Amino acid sequence: MKVRELIDKFYDKISIGIWGLIGIGGFLFLGPLICMIGAKDLLGCDYIWYNHAVSELGMATSGNWSWLLFNLFIIISGVLNFFFLLGFSLYLEGKYSAPIAKIGMILGLLWSITLILIGFNPADTKRIPHFHIARTFFILALITPAIFSIAILVQDKTKDRQKLPKWSASFGFIVSIIIFIFLNQDLSAGTSLLNLLPGFCRENIIPGLVWEWIAFFIIDLWGIVFSILTLKKDTKKTLNL
């Protein structure tokens, strides 16, 4: 049996969209929201999304009941995200679309690995590797959706040979723009607050950290949108090439 046939049978059992909805919509999107409930930062102050980094939810020394759960959610989402992006890359077919989607598959694999590594490298106990891995995650999240958007745009021109609507390509470019804005934010104001004396609680909005959350959730939204668009669909070849 050919490799492609094995892959088709694999996605016959659990469709591409289900992998994405569980991995991205569930563990990556809902997971952090659940972990925010009652969370405290390193100084014992209430965790508030607009002035705390995403990674502070996973700090091992924060005393949060959910720090382990957060990292577990991130690791599981990385594993499931790989199966979603693998199926998604094979779902796009065509003379130009398929090769470009394969590039997206490779980047998606690396992207999924960074998610897993983030879960194994909390921001407080392994701060330096966490910083580099997290930055790599966002850089890959900037590039990968854009690559898939190009693959969508270069699908065969006839309508009956397009597996995804071309308007959906705009989502990938929006993700890239937002992440680009985030990566150019000054995060020093937020990170310096991690080392302040006990008793000081953050009250003001920290723009750089707000942009981090926007970037994080726009990535999730991208995954959810394309999970829905590929729901109940497999990777079987539908184009007569």
TORTOR-549541 format. One record per residue (C-alpha): residue in three letters; x negated, z negated, y; residue number from 1. Coordinates in Angstrom, 1 decimal. Example, Ala and Ser with C-alpha at 12.3 -4.5 7.8 and 13.67 -1.06 7.14 Angstrom:
<rs>
R|mike|px|pz|py|zapa
R|ALA|-12.3|-7.8|-4.5|1 .
R|SER|-13.7|-7.1|-1.1|2 .
</rs>
This chain:
<rs>
R|mike|px|pz|py|zapa
R|MET|0.0|0.0|0.0|1 .
R|LYS|-1.3|0.9|3.4|2 .
R|VAL|-2.2|-1.7|6.0|3 .
R|ARG|0.5|-0.4|8.4|4 .
R|GLU|3.1|-0.7|5.6|5 .
R|LEU|2.1|-4.3|5.0|6 .
R|ILE|2.4|-5.0|8.8|7 .
R|ASP|5.8|-3.4|8.9|8 .
R|LYS|7.0|-5.6|6.0|9 .
R|PHE|5.6|-8.6|7.8|10 .
R|TYR|7.6|-7.9|10.9|11 .
R|ASP|10.7|-7.0|8.8|12 .
R|LYS|10.9|-10.7|7.9|13 .
R|ILE|10.3|-12.1|11.4|14 .
R|SER|10.7|-9.5|14.2|15 .
R|ILE|8.2|-9.1|17.0|16 .
R|GLY|10.7|-10.6|19.5|17 .
R|ILE|11.2|-13.8|17.5|18 .
R|TRP|7.4|-14.5|17.4|19 .
R|GLY|7.4|-14.1|21.2|20 .
R|LEU|10.4|-16.2|21.9|21 .
R|ILE|9.2|-19.1|19.7|22 .
R|GLY|5.5|-18.9|20.7|23 .
R|ILE|5.9|-18.1|24.4|24 .
R|GLY|9.4|-19.0|25.2|25 .
R|GLY|9.3|-22.2|23.1|26 .
R|PHE|5.9|-23.7|22.8|27 .
R|LEU|4.3|-22.3|26.0|28 .
R|PHE|7.2|-22.4|28.4|29 .
R|LEU|9.4|-25.3|27.2|30 .
R|GLY|6.5|-27.4|25.8|31 .
R|PRO|4.9|-28.3|29.1|32 .
R|LEU|8.3|-29.0|30.7|33 .
R|ILE|9.0|-31.5|27.9|34 .
R|CYS|5.5|-33.1|28.3|35 .
R|MET|6.1|-33.7|32.0|36 .
R|ILE|8.8|-36.3|31.2|37 .
R|GLY|7.4|-39.7|32.2|38 .
R|ALA|3.9|-38.3|32.4|39 .
R|LYS|1.2|-40.2|34.4|40 .
R|ASP|-2.1|-38.9|35.8|41 .
R|LEU|-5.5|-40.5|35.3|42 .
R|LEU|-4.8|-43.0|38.1|43 .
R|GLY|-1.4|-44.1|36.6|44 .
R|CYS|0.6|-42.2|39.2|45 .
R|ASP|3.7|-40.1|38.3|46 .
R|TYR|2.8|-36.5|37.3|47 .
R|ILE|4.4|-34.1|39.7|48 .
R|TRP|4.1|-30.4|39.1|49 .
R|TYR|3.4|-29.3|42.7|50 .
R|ASN|0.4|-31.5|43.1|51 .
R|HIS|-1.0|-31.8|39.6|52 .
R|ALA|-2.8|-29.2|37.5|53 .
R|VAL|-1.2|-27.9|34.3|54 .
R|SER|-4.2|-29.1|32.3|55 .
R|GLU|-3.7|-32.7|33.5|56 .
R|LEU|-0.8|-32.9|31.0|57 .
R|GLY|-3.3|-32.6|28.2|58 .
R|MET|-5.9|-35.1|29.4|59 .
R|ALA|-6.8|-37.4|26.6|60 .
R|THR|-7.6|-40.5|28.7|61 .
R|SER|-4.5|-40.3|30.9|62 .
R|GLY|-2.5|-42.7|28.7|63 .
R|ASN|0.4|-40.2|28.5|64 .
R|TRP|2.5|-40.3|25.3|65 .
R|SER|2.5|-36.5|25.4|66 .
R|TRP|-1.1|-35.5|25.9|67 .
R|LEU|-1.6|-34.8|22.2|68 .
R|LEU|1.7|-33.1|22.0|69 .
R|PHE|0.8|-30.9|25.0|70 .
R|ASN|-2.4|-29.7|23.4|71 .
R|LEU|-0.6|-29.2|20.1|72 .
R|PHE|2.0|-27.0|21.8|73 .
R|ILE|-0.8|-24.9|23.4|74 .
R|ILE|-2.6|-24.4|20.1|75 .
R|ILE|0.5|-23.4|18.3|76 .
R|SER|1.6|-21.1|21.1|77 .
R|GLY|-1.9|-19.4|20.9|78 .
R|VAL|-1.4|-18.7|17.2|79 .
R|LEU|2.1|-17.4|17.5|80 .
R|ASN|1.2|-15.4|20.6|81 .
R|PHE|-1.3|-13.5|18.6|82 .
R|PHE|1.4|-12.3|16.1|83 .
R|PHE|3.6|-11.3|19.0|84 .
R|LEU|1.0|-9.3|20.8|85 .
R|LEU|-0.2|-7.7|17.6|86 .
R|GLY|3.3|-6.5|16.8|87 .
R|PHE|3.9|-5.5|20.5|88 .
R|SER|0.8|-3.4|20.6|89 .
R|LEU|1.8|-1.6|17.4|90 .
R|TYR|5.3|-1.2|18.7|91 .
R|LEU|4.2|1.2|21.4|92 .
R|GLU|3.4|4.6|20.1|93 .
R|GLY|2.5|8.0|21.4|94 .
R|LYS|-0.5|10.2|22.1|95 .
R|TYR|-1.6|8.1|25.1|96 .
R|SER|0.5|5.0|24.8|97 .
R|ALA|-0.8|3.9|21.3|98 .
R|PRO|-4.6|3.9|22.1|99 .
R|ILE|-4.0|2.0|25.4|100 .
R|ALA|-1.8|-0.5|23.6|101 .
R|LYS|-4.6|-1.0|21.0|102 .
R|ILE|-6.8|-2.1|23.9|103 .
R|GLY|-4.1|-4.5|24.9|104 .
R|MET|-4.1|-5.8|21.3|105 .
R|ILE|-7.8|-6.6|21.5|106 .
R|LEU|-7.4|-8.3|24.8|107 .
R|GLY|-4.3|-10.1|23.5|108 .
R|LEU|-6.3|-11.5|20.6|109 .
R|LEU|-8.9|-12.9|22.9|110 .
R|TRP|-6.2|-14.2|25.2|111 .
R|SER|-4.6|-16.0|22.2|112 .
R|ILE|-7.9|-17.5|21.2|113 .
R|THR|-8.4|-19.0|24.7|114 .
R|LEU|-5.1|-20.7|24.4|115 .
R|ILE|-6.1|-22.3|21.2|116 .
R|LEU|-9.5|-23.3|22.6|117 .
R|ILE|-7.8|-24.9|25.7|118 .
R|GLY|-5.8|-27.1|23.3|119 .
R|PHE|-9.1|-28.3|21.6|120 .
R|ASN|-10.9|-28.9|24.9|121 .
R|PRO|-9.0|-31.4|27.2|122 .
R|ALA|-9.8|-31.1|30.9|123 .
R|ASP|-11.1|-34.7|31.1|124 .
R|THR|-13.2|-35.2|28.0|125 .
R|LYS|-14.5|-31.6|27.9|126 .
R|ARG|-14.2|-30.7|31.5|127 .
R|ILE|-16.9|-27.9|31.8|128 .
R|PRO|-15.9|-25.9|28.7|129 .
R|HIS|-12.2|-26.4|29.6|130 .
R|PHE|-12.8|-25.0|33.1|131 .
R|HIS|-14.5|-21.8|31.8|132 .
R|ILE|-12.0|-21.3|28.9|133 .
R|ALA|-9.0|-21.8|31.3|134 .
R|ARG|-10.4|-19.4|33.8|135 .
R|THR|-11.0|-16.8|31.1|136 .
R|PHE|-7.4|-17.3|29.9|137 .
R|PHE|-6.1|-16.4|33.4|138 .
R|ILE|-8.5|-13.5|33.8|139 .
R|LEU|-7.3|-12.1|30.4|140 .
R|ALA|-3.7|-12.8|31.5|141 .
R|LEU|-4.3|-10.7|34.6|142 .
R|ILE|-5.7|-7.7|32.6|143 .
R|THR|-3.6|-7.7|29.4|144 .
R|PRO|-0.1|-7.3|30.8|145 .
R|ALA|-1.4|-4.6|33.2|146 .
R|ILE|-2.8|-2.7|30.2|147 .
R|PHE|0.5|-2.9|28.4|148 .
R|SER|2.3|-1.7|31.5|149 .
R|ILE|0.1|1.4|31.6|150 .
R|ALA|0.9|2.0|27.9|151 .
R|ILE|4.6|1.8|28.8|152 .
R|LEU|4.2|4.2|31.7|153 .
R|VAL|2.5|6.9|29.6|154 .
R|GLN|5.1|6.9|26.8|155 .
R|ASP|6.3|10.4|25.9|156 .
R|LYS|8.4|11.8|28.7|157 .
R|THR|11.6|12.6|26.8|158 .
R|LYS|14.0|9.7|27.0|159 .
R|ASP|14.7|9.5|23.3|160 .
R|ARG|11.0|9.1|22.6|161 .
R|GLN|10.5|6.1|24.8|162 .
R|LYS|10.5|2.7|22.9|163 .
R|LEU|10.6|0.6|26.1|164 .
R|PRO|12.2|1.5|29.5|165 .
R|LYS|9.6|2.5|32.0|166 .
R|TRP|11.0|0.1|34.6|167 .
R|SER|9.8|-2.8|32.4|168 .
R|ALA|6.2|-1.8|33.2|169 .
R|SER|6.6|-3.4|36.7|170 .
R|PHE|6.6|-6.9|35.1|171 .
R|GLY|3.0|-6.5|33.9|172 .
R|PHE|1.8|-5.5|37.4|173 .
R|ILE|3.7|-8.4|39.0|174 .
R|VAL|1.9|-10.8|36.6|175 .
R|SER|-1.5|-9.3|37.5|176 .
R|ILE|-0.8|-9.6|41.3|177 .
R|ILE|0.3|-13.2|41.1|178 .
R|ILE|-2.6|-14.3|38.9|179 .
R|PHE|-5.0|-12.5|41.2|180 .
R|ILE|-3.6|-14.6|44.1|181 .
R|PHE|-3.9|-17.7|42.1|182 .
R|LEU|-7.6|-17.0|41.1|183 .
R|ASN|-8.4|-16.7|44.8|184 .
R|GLN|-7.0|-20.1|45.7|185 .
R|ASP|-9.1|-23.0|46.7|186 .
R|LEU|-8.6|-25.6|44.0|187 .
R|SER|-11.2|-28.1|45.3|188 .
R|ALA|-8.5|-30.1|47.1|189 .
R|GLY|-6.7|-30.6|43.8|190 .
R|THR|-9.7|-31.2|41.5|191 .
R|SER|-11.3|-33.7|44.0|192 .
R|LEU|-8.2|-35.9|43.8|193 .
R|LEU|-9.0|-36.5|40.1|194 .
R|ASN|-11.8|-38.8|41.1|195 .
R|LEU|-10.1|-40.9|43.7|196 .
R|LEU|-9.9|-44.7|43.4|197 .
R|PRO|-7.0|-46.3|41.5|198 .
R|GLY|-3.9|-46.9|43.6|199 .
R|PHE|-3.9|-43.6|45.4|200 .
R|CYS|-1.0|-41.4|44.4|201 .
R|ARG|-0.7|-37.8|45.5|202 .
R|GLU|2.2|-37.1|47.7|203 .
R|ASN|1.5|-33.8|49.4|204 .
R|ILE|2.0|-30.3|48.1|205 .
R|ILE|-1.3|-28.7|47.0|206 .
R|PRO|-0.9|-24.9|47.3|207 .
R|GLY|-3.6|-24.0|44.8|208 .
R|LEU|-1.9|-26.1|42.1|209 .
R|VAL|1.5|-24.7|43.0|210 .
R|TRP|0.1|-21.2|42.5|211 .
R|GLU|-1.3|-22.3|39.1|212 .
R|TRP|2.1|-23.2|38.0|213 .
R|ILE|3.6|-20.0|39.3|214 .
R|ALA|0.9|-18.0|37.5|215 .
R|PHE|1.5|-20.0|34.3|216 .
R|PHE|5.2|-19.5|34.3|217 .
R|ILE|5.1|-15.8|35.3|218 .
R|ILE|2.9|-15.3|32.2|219 .
R|ASP|5.6|-17.0|30.1|220 .
R|LEU|8.3|-14.9|31.8|221 .
R|TRP|6.5|-11.7|30.9|222 .
R|GLY|6.3|-12.7|27.3|223 .
R|ILE|10.0|-13.7|27.2|224 .
R|VAL|11.1|-10.4|28.8|225 .
R|PHE|9.3|-8.3|26.3|226 .
R|SER|10.3|-10.6|23.4|227 .
R|ILE|13.9|-9.9|24.3|228 .
R|LEU|13.2|-6.1|24.7|229 .
R|THR|11.7|-5.9|21.2|230 .
R|LEU|14.1|-8.4|19.6|231 .
R|LYS|15.4|-7.3|16.2|232 .
R|LYS|13.1|-4.3|16.2|233 .
R|ASP|10.2|-3.7|13.9|234 .
R|THR|7.0|-1.7|14.1|235 .
R|LYS|8.1|1.2|12.0|236 .
R|LYS|7.1|4.6|13.3|237 .
R|THR|10.0|6.2|15.2|238 .
R|LEU|8.3|9.0|17.0|239 .
R|ASN|7.9|12.3|15.3|240 .
R|LEU|4.3|13.0|16.3|241 .
</rs>
